[in-house]
Amino acid sequence: MTLEIEHRPSASPYVERVWRSRSDDVARMTAVATPRWSLVFWKQSGRTYGAVQGPGSKASHAPVPEDATFFGIDFAVGTTMPHLPVGRLVDGHADIPDATGTSVWLAGSAWHLPDYDNAETFVRRLVREGVVVRDPLVADVVRGAEPDASARTVQRRFVAATGLTRGAVRQIDRARQAAVLLRQGLPTAEVVNRLGYFDQPHLAHSLSRYIGRTATSLRDGGGGEPLSLLYKT
């Protein structure tokens, strides 16, 4: 039972990461929380499917199509599609109709189906046509910059861009970073100190809510069903 995932970062300010995977005798996975939305395409039994996967506010169980290959584009926080408000997709998705082996239908137009190597070219075309836009204030705040706006304005822009509050985005990314460090073998106490958790129970609660794993299972590689993509943000 495996879910093989290959992924790479992106130099595009609109894209966080590009990935592809293959399922082998996997019926279900644990989808970790994420403040990012994604375009996902998969092929199964000779057919092509597509979906816009919304942000996840908590860890959840997700079905995995049998013997399928997948390709996805994780968009950077602050990037949106105006015709499909991301707030409607939190903890959900929207199917992309009429996907074929060569084309995909988005925002009322047909587009050449992207792949792992030309994802950024595809996204540049979406940006050029106004299908994908980016809120620079949200992007800058995520990178740690001090916003030149009131806290109320920042909160409103975060909710518009992610469907989540600024605090929720921060908590989810911190839990994801903690999971990565634990998988690398870092002691729990050091993760607590490095990431600013109050104590180990605080970390345990965060991992349970956002990752769906304990610190021990992350460090030992246990926990049963496969995890969705985890990486250092």
Salt bridges, closest charged atoms under 4 A:
GLU6 OE1 - ARG20 NE 2.84
GLU16 OE1 - ARG36 NE 3.62
ASP91 OD2 - LYS58 NZ 3.56
ASP95 OD1 - HIS93 NE2 3.34
GLU120 OE2 - ARG8 NH1 2.88
ASP135 OD2 - ARG157 NE 2.56
ASP140 OD1 - ARG143 NH2 2.39
ASP173 OD1 - ARG36 NH1 2.95
GLU190 OE2 - ARG194 NH2 3.12
GLU225 OE1 - ARG28 NE 2.99
GLU225 OE2 - HIS61 ND1 2.43
